[in-house]
Amino acid sequence: MVEFCPECGNLLRKKSCPCGYKELDSTSESRSLPKIWSPPSPNIIYCKIAATSLDKLKKMLNKGIKVEKLKEIRNKLKNHLYTCCNCVYYHEEISHCQLKNKYLRNDSICKSFEPFEKLK
């Protein structure tokens, strides 16, 4: 079974990692997972949800069209409601990001964030 370091996300070889992490007892809950807070812009998230291009969104905004969903996305990012838990690449059961191939806390977010929800 392939195992990854919960500290840095590197592949564990012979139960140790270059970052200094040594595998603890399997019953030990003292492992702390890293947190990343580097969200994409609200415009990018809107484009992923609405399945539209960034150029099309910019043209709409330049024409003065107000997009209510964009305001909602900004509020969710500001209040940390969009996190790894809402991402299609994150497996919450094992706290693992499939895209980054790292173990992360569920209140993290990265530039590759892709939400579950889609606009209709």
C-alpha positions as CSV (number, residue, x, y, z in Angstrom):
1,M,0.0,0.0,0.0
2,V,1.3,3.4,-0.9
3,E,1.4,5.8,2.0
4,F,1.9,9.6,2.1
5,C,3.4,11.9,4.7
6,P,0.6,13.8,6.5
7,E,2.9,16.7,7.1
8,C,4.2,17.5,3.6
9,G,2.4,15.0,1.4
10,N,5.5,13.3,0.1
11,L,5.6,9.5,-0.5
12,L,6.7,7.7,2.6
13,R,9.7,5.4,2.0
14,K,10.7,3.0,4.8
15,K,8.3,4.7,7.2
16,S,10.2,8.0,7.4
17,C,10.1,11.3,5.4
18,P,12.7,14.0,4.5
19,C,10.6,16.5,6.4
20,G,11.4,14.7,9.6
21,Y,8.0,13.0,10.1
22,K,8.2,9.5,11.6
23,E,5.2,7.3,11.4
24,L,3.5,7.4,14.8
25,D,1.5,4.7,16.5
26,S,-1.6,4.0,14.4
27,T,-3.7,4.7,17.6
28,S,-2.0,8.1,18.0
29,E,-4.2,11.1,17.1
30,S,-1.4,13.6,17.5
31,R,-0.7,14.0,13.8
32,S,-1.5,17.5,12.6
33,L,-2.4,18.0,8.9
34,P,-1.2,21.2,7.1
35,K,-3.7,23.9,6.2
36,I,-3.6,25.8,2.9
37,W,-5.6,28.9,2.4
38,S,-4.9,30.1,-1.2
39,P,-8.4,30.3,-2.8
40,P,-8.9,31.1,-6.5
41,S,-10.6,34.3,-7.4
42,P,-14.4,34.5,-7.2
43,N,-14.6,35.0,-10.9
44,I,-12.8,31.7,-11.5
45,I,-15.1,29.8,-9.2
46,Y,-18.1,31.3,-10.9
47,C,-16.8,30.2,-14.3
48,K,-16.3,26.7,-13.0
49,I,-19.9,26.6,-11.5
50,A,-21.5,28.2,-14.5
51,A,-19.4,26.3,-17.1
52,T,-18.6,29.6,-18.9
53,S,-15.3,31.2,-20.0
54,L,-13.5,33.9,-18.1
55,D,-13.6,36.1,-21.1
56,K,-17.4,35.9,-21.3
57,L,-17.7,36.8,-17.6
58,K,-15.4,39.7,-18.0
59,K,-17.4,41.0,-21.0
60,M,-20.6,40.7,-18.9
61,L,-19.0,42.6,-16.0
62,N,-17.6,45.3,-18.4
63,K,-21.1,45.9,-19.8
64,G,-22.3,46.6,-16.2
65,I,-24.3,43.4,-15.8
66,K,-24.5,42.4,-12.1
67,V,-24.1,38.8,-11.4
68,E,-25.8,37.9,-8.0
69,K,-24.1,34.5,-7.8
70,L,-20.7,36.2,-7.9
71,K,-21.6,38.2,-4.8
72,E,-22.7,35.0,-3.1
73,I,-19.4,33.3,-4.0
74,R,-17.4,36.3,-2.6
75,N,-19.3,36.1,0.7
76,K,-18.7,32.3,0.9
77,L,-15.0,32.8,0.3
78,K,-14.8,35.6,2.9
79,N,-16.6,33.5,5.5
80,H,-14.5,30.4,4.7
81,L,-17.6,28.4,3.6
82,Y,-15.9,27.2,0.5
83,T,-13.2,24.7,1.6
84,C,-11.8,21.4,0.6
85,C,-15.0,19.7,1.9
86,N,-16.8,21.3,-1.1
87,C,-14.2,20.3,-3.7
88,V,-14.6,17.4,-6.1
89,Y,-10.9,16.4,-5.6
90,Y,-11.0,16.0,-1.8
91,H,-11.7,12.7,-0.1
92,E,-13.0,13.7,3.4
93,E,-12.9,10.2,4.9
94,I,-9.1,10.1,4.6
95,S,-8.4,13.9,4.4
96,H,-6.6,13.5,1.0
97,C,-6.6,15.8,-2.0
98,Q,-6.5,13.7,-5.1
99,L,-5.3,16.5,-7.4
100,K,-2.4,17.7,-5.1
101,N,-1.8,14.2,-3.8
102,K,-1.5,15.6,-0.3
103,Y,-3.2,15.1,3.1
104,L,-4.8,18.4,4.1
105,R,-7.1,19.7,6.7
106,N,-10.7,19.9,5.5
107,D,-10.8,23.7,6.1
108,S,-8.1,24.3,3.5
109,I,-8.5,25.6,0.0
110,C,-6.2,25.9,-3.0
111,K,-6.2,27.5,-6.5
112,S,-7.4,24.2,-8.0
113,F,-10.6,24.3,-6.0
114,E,-13.6,23.0,-8.0
115,P,-17.0,23.1,-6.2
116,F,-19.6,20.4,-6.4
117,E,-22.5,22.7,-7.2
118,K,-23.4,23.6,-10.8
119,L,-25.7,26.4,-12.0
120,K,-28.9,25.4,-13.9
